[in-house]
Amino acid sequence: MAAVKEAVSGLVYDDILPVAKAELPWEQLKGKTLLITGAGGFISYYVILGILAKNDMDATDITVIGLVRNRERAEKKYGTLLERKDFKLYEQDVCEDFQIKEKADYVIHAASQASAWHFENDPVGTLNANLTGTAKALEYAKSSKSRSVLFVSSLKVYGAVHDGSKVLKEDTTGYIDHTLYKNCYAQGKRAAETLCAAYHKSYGMSVKIARPSYIYGPASMEDDRVWAQFLANVVKKENILLKSSGSAYRSFCYVADAAAALLTILLKGEDMVPYNIAASHSDITIRGFAQTAVEAFPERNLTLSFAKKEDEQETDSSLFDAAPEILDHERLDGLGFHAGIDLKDGIRRAVMILEERNQSC
């Protein structure tokens, strides 16, 4: 059986090691089966690698089932790890009835279309993945008599908050225009959380909810999210050009920390009590993220510039602006979780892994 340490690069292994070594009640998972949808995504990848590495280190005998939409891409991502007896992939659309033979003791539903490209070009598919896909995952968990389900929601459920808040707490509710197709993702996540509450009430199911902030890391060079484009610029040794002032203030969290946070919520969180996933040391503006990406590799002599001269001066927030997308994570802290990777370190890790991946292609 291929050990994780042998199947991935040293950089990736060092990255996922904190997930495997997280102080969690792993005994709850010992000898159990966990299904994770969206296993082709980069957050799910870190969760799965962390669990398999835990099996290698402590013989926890956790079986992981990954549900993917594209098996060929998943096989390239996981490689020889698919030869392991404790890891299996199923290929299907999450919106169809699950064709999984095994029953799962735990389910993490992470399948979603989180790209702005999908919001614009496939709003129906984006909405279905969040709503129909969640219904299918919950039905599977119900038929499996799973011990618990973790739904991976989003900070986008908060909408536009105009109450003077400086941070978004889990009980905050803002405005979302439900007649606008571009809100297919945010509205789909909101509806899916309500669906989770309905299954919890109607069937007594244990359902946990995670609301991640902007999760960054070594996703791919083609990722259209703004932080991913900055990382791609650094990999290509290109200067970063911002086409706006980049003054939007956001919570970021490195993917390895996010993976450990998801497992923390699954194993230690309360039912139907949402938990924000964020890291205060990584709350920053878009231009601040770009500047940090430049500063993380001073030897490359990269620069940050702006397409419009008027954007060079960072704008101050107005009383009429919506609350910034800064997540309060005190509730998650109460479970004993603390994000350990600061922004500059996370950017360096991500860029080095992306470079290594590109060289091996």
Contacts in CASP RR format, 6 or more apart in sequence:
PFRMAT RR
TARGET T0000
AUTHOR 0000-0000-0000
METHOD contacts of the structure
MODEL  1
MAAVKEAVSGLVYDDILPVAKAELPWEQLKGKTLLITGAGGFISYYVILG
ILAKNDMDATDITVIGLVRNRERAEKKYGTLLERKDFKLYEQDVCEDFQI
KEKADYVIHAASQASAWHFENDPVGTLNANLTGTAKALEYAKSSKSRSVL
FVSSLKVYGAVHDGSKVLKEDTTGYIDHTLYKNCYAQGKRAAETLCAAYH
KSYGMSVKIARPSYIYGPASMEDDRVWAQFLANVVKKENILLKSSGSAYR
SFCYVADAAAALLTILLKGEDMVPYNIAASHSDITIRGFAQTAVEAFPER
NLTLSFAKKEDEQETDSSLFDAAPEILDHERLDGLGFHAGIDLKDGIRRA
VMILEERNQSC
1 83 0 8 1.000
1 84 0 8 1.000
1 85 0 8 1.000
1 86 0 8 1.000
2 80 0 8 1.000
2 81 0 8 1.000
2 83 0 8 1.000
2 84 0 8 1.000
3 56 0 8 1.000
4 13 0 8 1.000
4 16 0 8 1.000
4 49 0 8 1.000
4 50 0 8 1.000
4 52 0 8 1.000
4 53 0 8 1.000
4 56 0 8 1.000
4 81 0 8 1.000
5 13 0 8 1.000
5 53 0 8 1.000
5 56 0 8 1.000
6 80 0 8 1.000
7 79 0 8 1.000
7 80 0 8 1.000
7 81 0 8 1.000
8 16 0 8 1.000
8 49 0 8 1.000
8 81 0 8 1.000
9 353 0 8 1.000
9 356 0 8 1.000
11 349 0 8 1.000
11 352 0 8 1.000
11 353 0 8 1.000
11 356 0 8 1.000
12 49 0 8 1.000
12 353 0 8 1.000
13 53 0 8 1.000
15 46 0 8 1.000
15 256 0 8 1.000
15 349 0 8 1.000
15 353 0 8 1.000
16 46 0 8 1.000
16 49 0 8 1.000
16 50 0 8 1.000
16 53 0 8 1.000
16 256 0 8 1.000
16 259 0 8 1.000
17 53 0 8 1.000
18 256 0 8 1.000
18 257 0 8 1.000
18 260 0 8 1.000
18 340 0 8 1.000
19 46 0 8 1.000
19 47 0 8 1.000
19 49 0 8 1.000
19 50 0 8 1.000
19 51 0 8 1.000
19 53 0 8 1.000
19 54 0 8 1.000
19 256 0 8 1.000
19 259 0 8 1.000
19 260 0 8 1.000
19 263 0 8 1.000
20 50 0 8 1.000
20 51 0 8 1.000
20 53 0 8 1.000
20 54 0 8 1.000
20 57 0 8 1.000
21 57 0 8 1.000
22 260 0 8 1.000
22 263 0 8 1.000
22 264 0 8 1.000
23 336 0 8 1.000
24 260 0 8 1.000
24 263 0 8 1.000
24 264 0 8 1.000
24 267 0 8 1.000
24 268 0 8 1.000
25 267 0 8 1.000
25 268 0 8 1.000
26 54 0 8 1.000
26 58 0 8 1.000
26 60 0 8 1.000
26 267 0 8 1.000
28 147 0 8 1.000
28 267 0 8 1.000
29 51 0 8 1.000
29 60 0 8 1.000
29 62 0 8 1.000
29 105 0 8 1.000
29 106 0 8 1.000
29 267 0 8 1.000
30 60 0 8 1.000
30 61 0 8 1.000
30 62 0 8 1.000
31 60 0 8 1.000
31 61 0 8 1.000
31 62 0 8 1.000
31 63 0 8 1.000
32 62 0 8 1.000
32 63 0 8 1.000
32 105 0 8 1.000
32 106 0 8 1.000
32 147 0 8 1.000
33 62 0 8 1.000
33 63 0 8 1.000
33 64 0 8 1.000
33 65 0 8 1.000
33 102 0 8 1.000
33 103 0 8 1.000
33 104 0 8 1.000
33 105 0 8 1.000
33 106 0 8 1.000
34 51 0 8 1.000
34 62 0 8 1.000
34 63 0 8 1.000
34 64 0 8 1.000
34 65 0 8 1.000
34 104 0 8 1.000
34 105 0 8 1.000
34 106 0 8 1.000
34 107 0 8 1.000
34 108 0 8 1.000
35 65 0 8 1.000
35 66 0 8 1.000
35 67 0 8 1.000
35 100 0 8 1.000
35 104 0 8 1.000
35 106 0 8 1.000
35 107 0 8 1.000
35 108 0 8 1.000
35 140 0 8 1.000
36 44 0 8 1.000
36 47 0 8 1.000
36 48 0 8 1.000
36 64 0 8 1.000
36 65 0 8 1.000
36 66 0 8 1.000
36 67 0 8 1.000
36 107 0 8 1.000
36 108 0 8 1.000
36 110 0 8 1.000
37 44 0 8 1.000
37 66 0 8 1.000
37 67 0 8 1.000
37 94 0 8 1.000
37 107 0 8 1.000
37 108 0 8 1.000
37 109 0 8 1.000
37 110 0 8 1.000
37 111 0 8 1.000
37 133 0 8 1.000
37 137 0 8 1.000
38 44 0 8 1.000
38 66 0 8 1.000
38 67 0 8 1.000
38 68 0 8 1.000
38 69 0 8 1.000
38 94 0 8 1.000
38 110 0 8 1.000
38 111 0 8 1.000
38 112 0 8 1.000
39 45 0 8 1.000
39 48 0 8 1.000
39 66 0 8 1.000
39 67 0 8 1.000
39 68 0 8 1.000
39 74 0 8 1.000
39 89 0 8 1.000
39 110 0 8 1.000
40 68 0 8 1.000
40 69 0 8 1.000
40 70 0 8 1.000
40 73 0 8 1.000
40 74 0 8 1.000
40 77 0 8 1.000
41 110 0 8 1.000
42 217 0 8 1.000
42 218 0 8 1.000
42 219 0 8 1.000
42 220 0 8 1.000
42 255 0 8 1.000
43 110 0 8 1.000
43 152 0 8 1.000
43 212 0 8 1.000
43 215 0 8 1.000
43 255 0 8 1.000
43 258 0 8 1.000
43 259 0 8 1.000
43 262 0 8 1.000
44 66 0 8 1.000
44 108 0 8 1.000
44 110 0 8 1.000
45 77 0 8 1.000
45 78 0 8 1.000
46 255 0 8 1.000
46 256 0 8 1.000
46 258 0 8 1.000
46 259 0 8 1.000
47 108 0 8 1.000
47 110 0 8 1.000
47 259 0 8 1.000
47 262 0 8 1.000
47 263 0 8 1.000
48 64 0 8 1.000
48 66 0 8 1.000
48 78 0 8 1.000
48 87 0 8 1.000
49 81 0 8 1.000
50 259 0 8 1.000
51 62 0 8 1.000
51 64 0 8 1.000
51 263 0 8 1.000
52 64 0 8 1.000
52 81 0 8 1.000
52 84 0 8 1.000
52 86 0 8 1.000
52 87 0 8 1.000
54 60 0 8 1.000
54 62 0 8 1.000
55 61 0 8 1.000
55 62 0 8 1.000
55 86 0 8 1.000
61 86 0 8 1.000
62 86 0 8 1.000
63 86 0 8 1.000
63 87 0 8 1.000
63 88 0 8 1.000
63 102 0 8 1.000
64 86 0 8 1.000
64 87 0 8 1.000
64 88 0 8 1.000
65 87 0 8 1.000
65 88 0 8 1.000
65 89 0 8 1.000
65 90 0 8 1.000
65 100 0 8 1.000
65 102 0 8 1.000
65 104 0 8 1.000
66 87 0 8 1.000
66 88 0 8 1.000
66 89 0 8 1.000
66 90 0 8 1.000
67 89 0 8 1.000
67 90 0 8 1.000
67 91 0 8 1.000
67 92 0 8 1.000
67 94 0 8 1.000
67 98 0 8 1.000
67 100 0 8 1.000
67 111 0 8 1.000
68 74 0 8 1.000
68 89 0 8 1.000
68 90 0 8 1.000
68 91 0 8 1.000
69 91 0 8 1.000
69 92 0 8 1.000
69 93 0 8 1.000
69 94 0 8 1.000
69 111 0 8 1.000
70 91 0 8 1.000
71 89 0 8 1.000
71 91 0 8 1.000
74 89 0 8 1.000
74 91 0 8 1.000
75 82 0 8 1.000
75 89 0 8 1.000
78 87 0 8 1.000
78 89 0 8 1.000
81 87 0 8 1.000
82 88 0 8 1.000
82 89 0 8 1.000
88 102 0 8 1.000
90 98 0 8 1.000
90 99 0 8 1.000
90 100 0 8 1.000
92 98 0 8 1.000
92 99 0 8 1.000
94 111 0 8 1.000
94 129 0 8 1.000
94 132 0 8 1.000
94 133 0 8 1.000
94 136 0 8 1.000
94 137 0 8 1.000
95 125 0 8 1.000
95 128 0 8 1.000
95 129 0 8 1.000
95 132 0 8 1.000
95 133 0 8 1.000
95 136 0 8 1.000
96 136 0 8 1.000
97 136 0 8 1.000
97 139 0 8 1.000
98 136 0 8 1.000
98 137 0 8 1.000
98 139 0 8 1.000
98 140 0 8 1.000
100 140 0 8 1.000
103 143 0 8 1.000
103 144 0 8 1.000
103 145 0 8 1.000
103 146 0 8 1.000
104 140 0 8 1.000
104 141 0 8 1.000
104 144 0 8 1.000
104 146 0 8 1.000
105 144 0 8 1.000
105 146 0 8 1.000
105 147 0 8 1.000
106 146 0 8 1.000
106 147 0 8 1.000
106 148 0 8 1.000
106 149 0 8 1.000
106 150 0 8 1.000
106 266 0 8 1.000
107 137 0 8 1.000
107 140 0 8 1.000
107 141 0 8 1.000
107 144 0 8 1.000
107 146 0 8 1.000
107 148 0 8 1.000
107 149 0 8 1.000
107 150 0 8 1.000
108 149 0 8 1.000
108 150 0 8 1.000
108 152 0 8 1.000
108 262 0 8 1.000
108 266 0 8 1.000
109 133 0 8 1.000
109 134 0 8 1.000
109 137 0 8 1.000
109 138 0 8 1.000
109 149 0 8 1.000
109 150 0 8 1.000
109 151 0 8 1.000
109 152 0 8 1.000
110 152 0 8 1.000
110 262 0 8 1.000
111 129 0 8 1.000
111 133 0 8 1.000
111 137 0 8 1.000
112 126 0 8 1.000
112 129 0 8 1.000
112 130 0 8 1.000
112 152 0 8 1.000
112 154 0 8 1.000
112 185 0 8 1.000
112 189 0 8 1.000
113 119 0 8 1.000
113 122 0 8 1.000
113 125 0 8 1.000
113 126 0 8 1.000
113 129 0 8 1.000
113 130 0 8 1.000
113 185 0 8 1.000
114 154 0 8 1.000
114 185 0 8 1.000
115 223 0 8 1.000
115 224 0 8 1.000
115 225 0 8 1.000
116 224 0 8 1.000
116 225 0 8 1.000
117 224 0 8 1.000
118 125 0 8 1.000
118 126 0 8 1.000
118 185 0 8 1.000
119 126 0 8 1.000
119 181 0 8 1.000
119 182 0 8 1.000
119 184 0 8 1.000
119 185 0 8 1.000
120 182 0 8 1.000
123 181 0 8 1.000
123 182 0 8 1.000
123 184 0 8 1.000
124 184 0 8 1.000
125 184 0 8 1.000
126 184 0 8 1.000
126 185 0 8 1.000
126 188 0 8 1.000
127 184 0 8 1.000
127 185 0 8 1.000
127 187 0 8 1.000
127 188 0 8 1.000
130 185 0 8 1.000
130 188 0 8 1.000
130 189 0 8 1.000
130 191 0 8 1.000
130 192 0 8 1.000
131 188 0 8 1.000
131 191 0 8 1.000
131 192 0 8 1.000
131 195 0 8 1.000
134 151 0 8 1.000
134 192 0 8 1.000
134 195 0 8 1.000
134 196 0 8 1.000
135 195 0 8 1.000
137 149 0 8 1.000
137 151 0 8 1.000
138 149 0 8 1.000
138 195 0 8 1.000
138 196 0 8 1.000
138 199 0 8 1.000
138 205 0 8 1.000
138 207 0 8 1.000
141 149 0 8 1.000
141 205 0 8 1.000
142 199 0 8 1.000
142 203 0 8 1.000
142 205 0 8 1.000
146 205 0 8 1.000
146 206 0 8 1.000
147 206 0 8 1.000
148 206 0 8 1.000
148 207 0 8 1.000
148 208 0 8 1.000
148 266 0 8 1.000
149 196 0 8 1.000
149 199 0 8 1.000
149 205 0 8 1.000
149 206 0 8 1.000
149 207 0 8 1.000
149 208 0 8 1.000
150 207 0 8 1.000
150 208 0 8 1.000
150 209 0 8 1.000
150 210 0 8 1.000
150 262 0 8 1.000
150 265 0 8 1.000
150 266 0 8 1.000
151 192 0 8 1.000
151 193 0 8 1.000
151 196 0 8 1.000
151 207 0 8 1.000
151 208 0 8 1.000
151 209 0 8 1.000
151 210 0 8 1.000
152 210 0 8 1.000
152 212 0 8 1.000
152 262 0 8 1.000
153 189 0 8 1.000
153 192 0 8 1.000
153 193 0 8 1.000
153 209 0 8 1.000
153 210 0 8 1.000
153 211 0 8 1.000
153 212 0 8 1.000
153 274 0 8 1.000
154 185 0 8 1.000
154 186 0 8 1.000
154 189 0 8 1.000
154 211 0 8 1.000
154 212 0 8 1.000
155 168 0 8 1.000
155 211 0 8 1.000
155 212 0 8 1.000
155 213 0 8 1.000
155 214 0 8 1.000
155 251 0 8 1.000
155 276 0 8 1.000
155 325 0 8 1.000
155 327 0 8 1.000
156 185 0 8 1.000
156 186 0 8 1.000
156 189 0 8 1.000
157 186 0 8 1.000
157 189 0 8 1.000
157 190 0 8 1.000
157 193 0 8 1.000
157 211 0 8 1.000
158 168 0 8 1.000
158 172 0 8 1.000
158 173 0 8 1.000
158 174 0 8 1.000
158 325 0 8 1.000
159 174 0 8 1.000
159 175 0 8 1.000
159 176 0 8 1.000
159 186 0 8 1.000
159 322 0 8 1.000
160 174 0 8 1.000
160 175 0 8 1.000
160 176 0 8 1.000
160 322 0 8 1.000
161 168 0 8 1.000
161 172 0 8 1.000
161 173 0 8 1.000
161 174 0 8 1.000
161 175 0 8 1.000
161 322 0 8 1.000
161 323 0 8 1.000
162 174 0 8 1.000
162 175 0 8 1.000
162 320 0 8 1.000
162 322 0 8 1.000
162 323 0 8 1.000
163 172 0 8 1.000
163 323 0 8 1.000
164 319 0 8 1.000
164 323 0 8 1.000
165 172 0 8 1.000
165 323 0 8 1.000
166 323 0 8 1.000
166 324 0 8 1.000
166 326 0 8 1.000
167 323 0 8 1.000
167 324 0 8 1.000
167 326 0 8 1.000
167 327 0 8 1.000
167 328 0 8 1.000
168 276 0 8 1.000
168 323 0 8 1.000
168 325 0 8 1.000
168 326 0 8 1.000
168 327 0 8 1.000
168 328 0 8 1.000
169 276 0 8 1.000
169 328 0 8 1.000
170 211 0 8 1.000
170 273 0 8 1.000
170 274 0 8 1.000
170 275 0 8 1.000
170 276 0 8 1.000
170 328 0 8 1.000
170 331 0 8 1.000
172 323 0 8 1.000
176 183 0 8 1.000
176 186 0 8 1.000
176 187 0 8 1.000
176 190 0 8 1.000
177 183 0 8 1.000
178 187 0 8 1.000
193 209 0 8 1.000
193 274 0 8 1.000
196 207 0 8 1.000
196 209 0 8 1.000
196 272 0 8 1.000
197 207 0 8 1.000
197 272 0 8 1.000
199 205 0 8 1.000
199 207 0 8 1.000
200 206 0 8 1.000
200 207 0 8 1.000
200 271 0 8 1.000
200 272 0 8 1.000
206 271 0 8 1.000
207 271 0 8 1.000
207 272 0 8 1.000
208 265 0 8 1.000
208 266 0 8 1.000
208 269 0 8 1.000
208 270 0 8 1.000
208 271 0 8 1.000
208 272 0 8 1.000
208 273 0 8 1.000
208 275 0 8 1.000
209 265 0 8 1.000
209 272 0 8 1.000
209 273 0 8 1.000
209 274 0 8 1.000
209 275 0 8 1.000
210 261 0 8 1.000
210 262 0 8 1.000
210 265 0 8 1.000
210 274 0 8 1.000
210 275 0 8 1.000
210 277 0 8 1.000
211 274 0 8 1.000
211 275 0 8 1.000
211 276 0 8 1.000
211 277 0 8 1.000
211 327 0 8 1.000
212 253 0 8 1.000
212 258 0 8 1.000
212 261 0 8 1.000
212 277 0 8 1.000
213 250 0 8 1.000
213 251 0 8 1.000
213 252 0 8 1.000
213 253 0 8 1.000
213 276 0 8 1.000
213 277 0 8 1.000
213 278 0 8 1.000
213 279 0 8 1.000
213 325 0 8 1.000
213 327 0 8 1.000
214 225 0 8 1.000
214 227 0 8 1.000
214 250 0 8 1.000
214 251 0 8 1.000
214 252 0 8 1.000
214 253 0 8 1.000
214 325 0 8 1.000
215 252 0 8 1.000
215 253 0 8 1.000
215 254 0 8 1.000
215 255 0 8 1.000
215 258 0 8 1.000
215 277 0 8 1.000
216 227 0 8 1.000
216 228 0 8 1.000
216 231 0 8 1.000
216 252 0 8 1.000
216 253 0 8 1.000
216 254 0 8 1.000
216 255 0 8 1.000
216 346 0 8 1.000
216 347 0 8 1.000
216 350 0 8 1.000
217 227 0 8 1.000
217 228 0 8 1.000
217 231 0 8 1.000
217 254 0 8 1.000
217 255 0 8 1.000
217 346 0 8 1.000
217 349 0 8 1.000
217 350 0 8 1.000
217 353 0 8 1.000
218 231 0 8 1.000
218 255 0 8 1.000
218 349 0 8 1.000
218 350 0 8 1.000
218 351 0 8 1.000
218 353 0 8 1.000
218 354 0 8 1.000
218 357 0 8 1.000
219 225 0 8 1.000
219 228 0 8 1.000
219 255 0 8 1.000
220 228 0 8 1.000
220 354 0 8 1.000
221 232 0 8 1.000
221 235 0 8 1.000
221 354 0 8 1.000
221 358 0 8 1.000
223 229 0 8 1.000
223 232 0 8 1.000
226 286 0 8 1.000
226 289 0 8 1.000
227 252 0 8 1.000
227 289 0 8 1.000
230 240 0 8 1.000
230 289 0 8 1.000
230 290 0 8 1.000
230 293 0 8 1.000
231 293 0 8 1.000
231 347 0 8 1.000
231 350 0 8 1.000
231 351 0 8 1.000
231 354 0 8 1.000
232 354 0 8 1.000
233 239 0 8 1.000
233 240 0 8 1.000
233 293 0 8 1.000
233 302 0 8 1.000
234 240 0 8 1.000
234 293 0 8 1.000
234 294 0 8 1.000
234 296 0 8 1.000
234 297 0 8 1.000
234 300 0 8 1.000
234 302 0 8 1.000
234 347 0 8 1.000
234 351 0 8 1.000
235 351 0 8 1.000
235 354 0 8 1.000
235 355 0 8 1.000
235 358 0 8 1.000
237 300 0 8 1.000
237 302 0 8 1.000
238 302 0 8 1.000
239 302 0 8 1.000
239 303 0 8 1.000
239 304 0 8 1.000
239 305 0 8 1.000
240 290 0 8 1.000
240 293 0 8 1.000
240 294 0 8 1.000
240 302 0 8 1.000
240 303 0 8 1.000
240 304 0 8 1.000
240 305 0 8 1.000
241 305 0 8 1.000
241 306 0 8 1.000
241 307 0 8 1.000
242 286 0 8 1.000
242 287 0 8 1.000
242 290 0 8 1.000
242 304 0 8 1.000
242 305 0 8 1.000
242 306 0 8 1.000
242 307 0 8 1.000
242 311 0 8 1.000
243 306 0 8 1.000
243 307 0 8 1.000
243 308 0 8 1.000
244 286 0 8 1.000
244 311 0 8 1.000
245 287 0 8 1.000
245 306 0 8 1.000
245 311 0 8 1.000
245 313 0 8 1.000
245 314 0 8 1.000
245 315 0 8 1.000
246 285 0 8 1.000
246 286 0 8 1.000
246 287 0 8 1.000
246 288 0 8 1.000
246 290 0 8 1.000
246 311 0 8 1.000
246 314 0 8 1.000
247 285 0 8 1.000
247 286 0 8 1.000
247 287 0 8 1.000
247 314 0 8 1.000
247 315 0 8 1.000
247 317 0 8 1.000
248 285 0 8 1.000
248 286 0 8 1.000
248 324 0 8 1.000
248 325 0 8 1.000
249 283 0 8 1.000
249 284 0 8 1.000
249 285 0 8 1.000
249 317 0 8 1.000
249 324 0 8 1.000
249 325 0 8 1.000
249 326 0 8 1.000
250 283 0 8 1.000
250 284 0 8 1.000
250 285 0 8 1.000
250 286 0 8 1.000
250 289 0 8 1.000
250 324 0 8 1.000
250 325 0 8 1.000
250 326 0 8 1.000
251 278 0 8 1.000
251 279 0 8 1.000
251 282 0 8 1.000
251 283 0 8 1.000
251 325 0 8 1.000
251 326 0 8 1.000
251 327 0 8 1.000
252 278 0 8 1.000
252 279 0 8 1.000
252 282 0 8 1.000
252 283 0 8 1.000
252 284 0 8 1.000
252 289 0 8 1.000
252 343 0 8 1.000
253 261 0 8 1.000
253 277 0 8 1.000
253 278 0 8 1.000
253 279 0 8 1.000
253 282 0 8 1.000
253 339 0 8 1.000
254 279 0 8 1.000
254 282 0 8 1.000
254 339 0 8 1.000
254 340 0 8 1.000
254 341 0 8 1.000
254 343 0 8 1.000
254 345 0 8 1.000
254 346 0 8 1.000
254 349 0 8 1.000
254 350 0 8 1.000
255 350 0 8 1.000
256 341 0 8 1.000
257 277 0 8 1.000
257 279 0 8 1.000
257 339 0 8 1.000
257 340 0 8 1.000
257 341 0 8 1.000
258 277 0 8 1.000
260 337 0 8 1.000
261 275 0 8 1.000
261 277 0 8 1.000
261 332 0 8 1.000
261 337 0 8 1.000
261 339 0 8 1.000
262 277 0 8 1.000
264 332 0 8 1.000
264 335 0 8 1.000
264 336 0 8 1.000
264 337 0 8 1.000
265 275 0 8 1.000
265 277 0 8 1.000
265 332 0 8 1.000
265 335 0 8 1.000
268 335 0 8 1.000
268 336 0 8 1.000
269 275 0 8 1.000
269 335 0 8 1.000
273 331 0 8 1.000
274 331 0 8 1.000
275 329 0 8 1.000
275 331 0 8 1.000
275 332 0 8 1.000
275 335 0 8 1.000
276 327 0 8 1.000
276 328 0 8 1.000
276 329 0 8 1.000
276 331 0 8 1.000
276 332 0 8 1.000
277 327 0 8 1.000
277 329 0 8 1.000
277 332 0 8 1.000
278 326 0 8 1.000
278 327 0 8 1.000
278 328 0 8 1.000
278 329 0 8 1.000
278 332 0 8 1.000
278 339 0 8 1.000
279 329 0 8 1.000
279 339 0 8 1.000
279 340 0 8 1.000
279 341 0 8 1.000
279 342 0 8 1.000
280 329 0 8 1.000
281 339 0 8 1.000
281 342 0 8 1.000
281 343 0 8 1.000
282 339 0 8 1.000
282 342 0 8 1.000
282 343 0 8 1.000
283 326 0 8 1.000
284 292 0 8 1.000
284 343 0 8 1.000
285 314 0 8 1.000
287 304 0 8 1.000
287 314 0 8 1.000
289 343 0 8 1.000
290 304 0 8 1.000
291 304 0 8 1.000
292 343 0 8 1.000
292 344 0 8 1.000
292 347 0 8 1.000
293 347 0 8 1.000
293 351 0 8 1.000
294 302 0 8 1.000
294 303 0 8 1.000
294 304 0 8 1.000
295 344 0 8 1.000
296 344 0 8 1.000
296 347 0 8 1.000
296 348 0 8 1.000
296 351 0 8 1.000
297 348 0 8 1.000
297 351 0 8 1.000
306 312 0 8 1.000
317 324 0 8 1.000
341 349 0 8 1.000
END
